[in-house]
Amino acid sequence: MRRRPLPPVREEVPNSKSWKSVCENEWIIYTLVACVGALTYANSLNGEFVHDDIPAIVSNRDVNSGNPVVQVFKNDFWGTPMSDPGSHKSYRPLTTLSFRLNYALFGFSPWWWHACNVALHAACCVLVARTGALVARLQRPFAALAALLFAVHPIHTEAVAGVVGRADVLACVFFLCSLLLYHGSTGRHRVWASILLAALSMLAKETGLTVLLFNIAFDLYRCWSPLSRISSAIKCRWRGDSMWGRVARVLAALAVLVSVRLALLQGSLPSFSPQDNPPAFHSSFIVRLMTFCYLAAFNWWLLLCPWWLSHDWQMGSIPLVTGAWDPRNLLTCAAIFTLVTLSYRCLIDLELQRHSPVVVGLMLLVIPYLPASNLLVTVGFVVAERVLYIPSVGSVILTAYGVELLWRRANSRWVLFLAAASLVASGVARTHLRNRDWRTRETLLRADLAVLPHNAKLHYNFANFLKDVEQQESAVKHYKEALKLWPSYASAHNNLGTLVTGWSRAEHHFLQALKYNRDHVNAHYNLAKLYRKKNRNTESLKMLERCISLEPRFVQAYLEILNLTEEDEKRAILDKLVELEPSNWEHYLLYGNWMKDRGLLPLALQYYTTAMRLSFSGDTQNHERGKVLSTRAACLAYRSNGQTARVLQMLTRWQAARCGSQPQSARRRAARAWRLRTELAGRAALYARPHAAHTQTTSTCLHHSKLEVSPGSYVNGKHLVKADTRTLLNKNNVRRDIDAILSRDDKNHCQNKDLKKSISISAQYKPTHNKSDTGHKQKSCPLHKKKKIKQPETFTPFVSDHLIQTY
């Protein structure tokens, strides 16, 4: 059975126009709708990463190149392995790859990410115009009207203004391309190409697979013929371009793709909680059915009147429909009546097929929404505006066809034109205002709280924001409001426990969180830290072990266990930390410090070197801190081992790395100048020391001879090794000798006045006389009341002083 050709497009164009002018008008329409779609969302380009953008993009190692590209095809949309029981099972590798490409080209500059979303939305507007003209058979001006309504629809703000909504926009691009290729072309391999595009749409988002259902249903509609007319002539041909051949291939591909998608679940379905989708967990089937039907009608109402919008409709936003006399059932009945009426109109017109736009619009409105309706599978949300991106195509086609029917019968068409223009203008204004809400995290939460003040999750998220900006009192207020609206909100109890004052109140909230959610990892962790502060180490260790049993890769728990473990038993935990995060320089620095404390200096230097390599390979602020700490630790280790040449070499390389943006010749000159200044400073200190005969003195004032170590000299009965006069004395040894001398003769006064003529102390070793050095009250020394001896010029090291600070 061959497909019945579609009726010609009804266009009111003068006969004098050529085909070339018609094509030019077609491209003008496409350019117009693309520009309107892009300009409508132009004010979203300055937005930040908000809401789900943080976990799906900023913190996702599949996006920021923390994981290899192959790992993208093994993890879900949020970067969790698909085999993990806690995975959301949302497999969208094509969208993740687009995020990864964004990061490779532009980093985390939000402007470019939003620009990519706007460009994809403009492409969707063009495809909607072409779908309305070629598939729905709208007249070209009304196909353009449908595309304009789609371009400015406020329901799309979550999908376009929110970067993570790219999954829906990208899936819509491939969805419409598959639809157009199947029904709008006559190529030989168009069916297989359409199936390939449907698979790509599924890899962008799971709802893209529904395009195959649409292709089958609309193909059957177009090829429909009364049974009495074809009962004797029907022949099922499975080859060629017959309807049965096309349907068979699409059904086979659909079965294969569904099987592959189910196999990706790896034996477990995504787990949701009553907080995510309360109707799905109600014990009564009638309540669940009435609520889900009302939610479908509510989504249809959002398409018609998108005035009250929110990025989160969970936790009390829409109460359950528990009785037949609930007034909300009127909306459900109205939606069902409209659906039945349109379906009946399509059935009685099945043979003539004069209302193809109604069939196309109705199918596009219903079929893509089925996965989100909770009627087939349970989803993790009540209402989500982003899932209406593809169903809105059907909605605008139905609206445009209604305007077309009125246009044919209207006497005053300019009134209808003004109404359509007002509808488009109001969409632009509402979308523009909604884009402003999506600019920052604060503006989005404040705007949605004004719409849904009884949403416990919005109060919780707003409290998290206030906590991050250090408005603790306001955060506590919103946490309490969230618990008032939803008393069993475990995460709110946990976060409130971190802010309240008093040990007992914090413990109460942590225990309440564990009461409502026994597997709450953060509550176990926070309770363990609380117990450790109270020296209840046994209970703290028990909680930390529970954390690891729930989340084997919980690095913070291992770090807390490291603080509770004896020194001799820390190696196993350090090995585990390095295994969990092999690219974290902090773990190697901890390992190196532990090795140094154990006297294993060569091994400690290896870990310090690895920490330096990892920190210098990153550009974040944390890596900048790692550069300083790891380099300082390595230098101190070399200095304690007496390898000053290695310290000089390492500091030279560190300085060269910091000046990486300078030319190579400038870096060489800087390194040479630093070495020269260091050498000259050493020589100046050497030449500043006099070589006069050593004189015995009992004065508490430091004589220069005390800095010279001669054979046979003793301090506190210990023999000192002869020093090389060509090298500087170690500062630690000098200070220890000074303390020994001062402690032995701390009560004597300066008696030999002739010594002051021969005293010449280098500025590097000249001590400061104060009470904190000896711990005793001393009289002022007349030696220091005389004219100060001219000191040699000092040389400022080339390296910054913050290298030797303690962090």
Residue pairs with C-beta under 8 A, 6 or more apart in sequence:
1 223
1 225
1 230
1 234
1 235
1 242
1 243
1 244
2 223
2 241
2 242
2 243
3 219
3 222
3 223
3 241
3 243
4 222
4 223
4 224
4 225
4 353
6 137
6 222
6 356
7 137
7 353
7 354
7 356
9 133
9 137
9 139
9 140
10 137
10 139
11 139
11 140
12 139
13 22
25 140
26 140
29 129
29 140
29 143
29 144
29 147
30 126
30 129
30 130
32 144
32 148
33 125
33 126
33 128
33 129
33 144
33 147
33 148
33 151
34 122
34 123
34 125
34 126
35 122
36 125
36 148
36 151
36 152
36 428
37 118
37 121
37 122
37 124
37 125
37 150
37 151
37 152
38 118
38 119
38 121
38 122
40 151
40 152
40 427
40 428
40 431
40 432
41 117
41 118
41 121
41 157
41 160
41 161
41 431
41 435
42 118
43 432
43 435
43 436
44 114
44 117
44 118
44 157
44 160
44 161
44 435
44 438
44 439
45 111
45 114
45 115
45 118
46 110
46 111
46 114
46 439
47 110
47 114
47 161
47 435
47 438
47 439
47 440
48 110
48 439
48 440
48 441
49 57
49 58
49 108
49 110
49 113
49 163
50 162
50 438
50 439
50 440
50 441
50 444
51 162
51 164
51 311
51 441
51 444
52 162
52 164
53 162
53 163
53 164
55 78
55 79
56 63
56 77
56 78
56 79
56 99
56 164
57 63
57 99
57 113
57 163
57 164
58 64
58 108
59 79
60 78
60 79
60 96
60 99
61 67
61 71
61 79
62 71
62 72
62 75
62 79
62 96
62 99
62 100
63 79
63 96
63 99
63 100
63 103
64 103
64 108
65 100
65 103
65 104
66 583
67 75
67 79
69 97
69 100
72 93
72 96
72 97
72 100
73 93
74 81
74 82
75 81
75 82
75 96
76 82
76 87
76 88
76 89
76 90
76 91
76 92
77 88
77 90
77 91
77 92
77 95
77 96
77 167
78 87
78 88
78 90
80 86
80 87
80 88
81 87
82 89
82 91
82 264
82 265
82 266
83 266
85 268
85 271
86 271
87 270
88 270
88 380
89 264
89 265
89 268
89 269
89 270
90 206
90 270
91 203
91 206
91 261
91 264
92 167
92 203
92 204
92 205
92 206
93 203
94 170
94 200
94 203
94 204
95 166
95 167
95 170
95 203
95 204
95 205
98 116
98 166
98 170
99 113
99 166
102 112
102 113
102 116
105 112
106 112
106 113
110 163
113 163
114 161
114 163
116 166
117 159
117 160
117 161
117 163
117 165
117 166
117 169
118 160
120 166
120 169
120 170
120 173
121 151
121 156
121 159
121 160
121 169
122 151
123 173
124 150
124 169
124 172
124 173
124 176
125 147
125 148
125 150
125 151
126 147
127 172
127 173
127 176
127 177
127 180
128 146
128 147
128 150
128 176
128 393
128 396
129 143
129 144
129 146
129 147
130 143
130 176
130 180
130 184
131 176
131 179
131 180
131 184
131 360
131 393
131 397
132 138
132 142
132 143
132 144
132 146
132 147
132 357
132 397
132 400
133 140
133 143
134 180
134 183
134 184
135 179
135 180
135 183
135 184
135 218
135 360
136 143
136 146
136 356
136 357
136 360
136 361
136 397
136 401
137 356
137 357
138 146
138 357
138 397
138 400
138 401
138 404
139 404
142 400
142 401
142 403
142 404
142 407
143 400
145 400
145 403
145 420
145 424
146 396
146 397
146 399
146 400
147 396
148 424
149 396
149 399
149 400
149 423
149 424
149 427
150 156
150 392
150 393
150 396
152 424
152 427
152 428
152 431
153 303
153 306
153 392
153 396
153 427
153 431
154 306
154 307
154 309
154 427
154 430
154 431
154 434
155 302
155 303
155 306
155 309
155 385
155 388
155 389
155 392
156 389
156 392
156 431
157 309
157 385
157 431
157 434
157 435
157 437
157 438
158 165
158 309
158 311
158 384
158 385
158 386
158 438
159 165
159 166
159 168
159 169
159 385
159 386
159 389
160 169
161 434
161 435
161 438
162 311
162 386
162 438
165 386
165 389
167 204
167 205
167 386
168 205
168 207
168 386
168 387
168 389
168 390
169 389
170 204
170 205
171 201
171 202
171 204
171 205
171 207
171 208
171 390
172 201
172 208
172 389
172 390
172 393
173 201
173 204
174 197
174 198
174 200
174 201
174 204
174 208
174 211
175 198
175 201
175 208
175 210
175 211
175 368
175 390
176 393
177 197
178 194
178 195
178 197
178 198
178 201
178 211
178 212
178 215
179 194
179 211
179 214
179 215
181 187
181 190
181 193
181 194
181 197
182 190
182 191
182 194
182 215
182 219
183 215
183 218
183 219
183 222
187 193
191 246
191 249
191 250
192 249
194 215
194 250
195 212
195 249
195 250
195 253
197 211
198 208
198 209
198 211
198 212
198 215
198 253
198 257
199 253
199 257
200 208
201 208
201 209
201 211
202 208
202 209
202 257
202 261
206 261
206 371
207 368
207 371
207 372
207 387
207 390
209 254
209 257
209 258
209 261
210 367
210 368
210 370
210 371
211 368
212 250
212 253
212 254
212 257
213 254
213 367
214 363
214 364
214 367
214 368
215 250
216 247
216 250
216 251
216 254
217 363
217 367
218 359
218 360
218 363
219 243
219 246
219 247
219 250
220 243
220 247
221 350
221 353
221 359
222 353
223 243
224 350
224 351
224 353
225 351
226 351
236 242
236 244
237 244
237 245
238 244
238 245
238 248
239 245
270 380
272 280
272 378
272 379
272 380
273 281
274 281
275 314
275 315
275 457
275 486
275 489
276 314
276 380
276 381
277 314
277 374
277 378
277 379
277 380
277 381
277 382
278 315
278 320
278 382
279 287
279 288
279 291
279 292
279 295
279 320
279 374
279 382
280 288
280 374
280 378
282 288
282 291
282 320
284 322
287 320
287 321
287 322
290 321
290 322
290 324
290 326
290 329
290 332
291 320
291 321
292 373
292 374
292 375
293 332
293 336
294 318
294 321
294 328
294 329
294 331
294 332
295 318
295 373
295 374
295 382
295 383
296 332
296 335
296 369
296 373
297 331
297 332
297 334
297 335
297 336
298 318
298 331
298 383
299 369
299 383
299 388
299 391
300 335
300 365
301 331
301 335
302 309
302 383
302 385
302 388
303 388
303 391
303 392
303 395
304 395
306 430
307 430
308 451
309 385
309 434
309 451
310 317
310 385
310 448
310 451
310 452
310 455
310 458
311 385
311 444
311 448
312 448
312 452
312 455
312 457
312 458
312 461
313 381
313 382
313 383
313 384
313 452
313 455
314 381
314 382
314 455
314 457
315 455
315 456
315 457
315 485
315 486
315 489
316 454
316 455
316 456
316 485
316 486
317 382
317 383
317 452
317 454
317 455
318 382
318 383
321 328
321 329
321 332
339 362
339 366
342 358
342 362
342 398
343 362
345 355
345 358
346 355
346 358
346 359
346 362
349 355
353 359
355 401
357 397
357 398
357 400
357 401
357 404
358 398
358 401
360 394
360 397
361 394
361 395
361 397
361 398
361 401
362 394
362 398
363 394
364 390
364 391
364 393
364 394
364 397
365 391
365 394
365 395
365 398
366 391
366 394
368 390
368 391
368 394
369 387
369 388
369 391
370 376
371 377
371 379
372 379
372 381
372 384
372 387
403 416
403 420
406 416
407 413
407 416
410 416
436 443
437 443
437 444
437 447
437 448
438 444
441 465
442 465
445 458
445 461
445 462
445 465
446 462
448 455
448 458
449 455
449 458
449 459
449 462
452 458
454 485
455 485
456 481
456 482
456 483
456 485
456 486
456 489
456 492
457 482
457 486
459 478
459 479
459 481
459 482
459 485
460 478
460 479
460 482
460 489
460 491
460 492
460 495
462 478
463 474
463 475
463 476
463 477
463 478
463 479
463 482
463 492
463 495
464 475
464 495
466 472
466 474
466 475
466 478
467 475
467 495
467 499
472 499
475 499
476 496
476 499
476 500
479 492
479 495
479 496
479 499
480 496
482 489
482 492
483 489
483 492
483 493
483 496
486 492
488 516
489 516
490 512
490 513
490 514
490 516
490 517
490 520
490 523
491 513
491 520
491 522
493 509
493 510
493 512
493 513
493 516
493 523
494 509
494 510
494 513
494 520
494 522
494 523
494 526
496 509
497 505
497 506
497 507
497 508
497 509
497 510
497 513
497 523
497 526
498 506
498 526
500 506
500 509
503 530
503 534
506 526
506 530
507 527
507 530
510 523
510 526
510 527
510 530
511 527
513 520
513 523
514 520
514 523
514 524
514 527
517 523
519 550
521 547
521 550
521 551
521 554
524 543
524 544
524 546
524 547
524 550
525 543
525 544
525 547
525 554
525 556
525 557
525 560
527 543
528 539
528 540
528 541
528 542
528 543
528 544
528 547
528 557
528 560
529 540
529 560
531 537
531 539
531 540
531 543
532 540
532 560
532 563
532 564
537 564
540 560
540 564
541 561
541 564
544 557
544 560
544 561
544 564
547 554
547 557
548 554
548 557
548 558
551 557
553 580
555 577
555 580
555 581
555 584
558 573
558 576
558 577
558 580
559 577
561 573
562 570
562 573
562 574
562 577
562 590
565 573
567 594
567 597
567 598
570 594
571 594
574 587
574 590
574 591
574 594
577 584
577 587
577 590
577 591
578 587
578 588
578 591
581 587
583 614
584 614
585 610
585 611
585 612
585 614
585 615
585 623
585 626
585 630
586 611
586 626
588 607
588 608
588 610
588 611
588 614
588 630
589 607
589 608
589 611
589 626
589 629
589 630
589 633
591 607
592 604
592 605
592 606
592 607
592 608
592 611
592 633
592 637
593 604
593 633
595 601
595 603
595 604
595 607
596 604
596 633
596 637
601 637
601 640
601 641
604 637
605 634
605 637
605 638
608 630
608 633
608 634
608 637
609 634
611 626
611 629
611 630
611 633
612 627
612 630
612 631
612 634
614 623
614 626
615 623
615 624
615 625
615 626
615 627
615 629
615 630
616 623
616 627
616 657
617 623
618 626
625 807
627 654
627 657
628 802
628 803
628 807
629 807
631 650
631 651
631 654
631 803
632 803
632 804
632 807
634 650
635 647
635 650
635 651
635 803
638 644
638 646
638 647
638 650
639 647
648 675
648 678
651 674
651 799
651 803
652 671
652 674
652 675
654 799
655 667
655 670
655 671
655 674
655 798
655 799
656 667
656 670
656 671
659 666
659 667
659 670
660 667
662 670
670 798
673 798
674 797
674 798
674 799
677 795
677 796
677 797
677 798
678 795
678 797
678 798
680 795
681 794
681 795
681 797
682 728
684 792
684 793
684 795
685 728
685 762
685 764
685 792
686 725
686 726
686 727
686 728
687 792
688 760
688 762
688 763
688 791
688 792
689 704
689 707
689 708
689 760
689 762
690 704
690 758
690 760
692 758
694 705
694 708
694 710
695 703
695 705
695 752
695 755
695 758
697 703
697 705
697 752
697 755
698 745
698 748
698 751
699 745
699 748
699 749
699 750
699 751
699 752
699 755
699 781
699 783
700 742
700 745
700 746
700 747
700 748
700 749
700 750
700 778
700 781
701 750
701 781
701 783
701 784
702 738
702 741
702 742
702 761
702 767
703 755
703 759
704 758
704 759
704 760
704 761
706 737
706 738
706 741
707 729
707 734
707 737
707 761
707 765
708 723
709 720
709 721
709 722
709 723
709 729
709 737
710 722
711 722
713 720
714 720
715 737
715 740
715 741
716 740
716 744
720 737
723 729
728 764
729 765
734 765
738 767
742 773
742 774
743 774
746 774
746 776
746 778
747 776
749 779
750 781
750 782
750 783
753 782
755 783
756 783
756 786
759 783
759 789
760 789
761 789
762 791
762 792
763 791
763 792
763 794
767 773
769 778
769 781
769 784
771 777
771 778
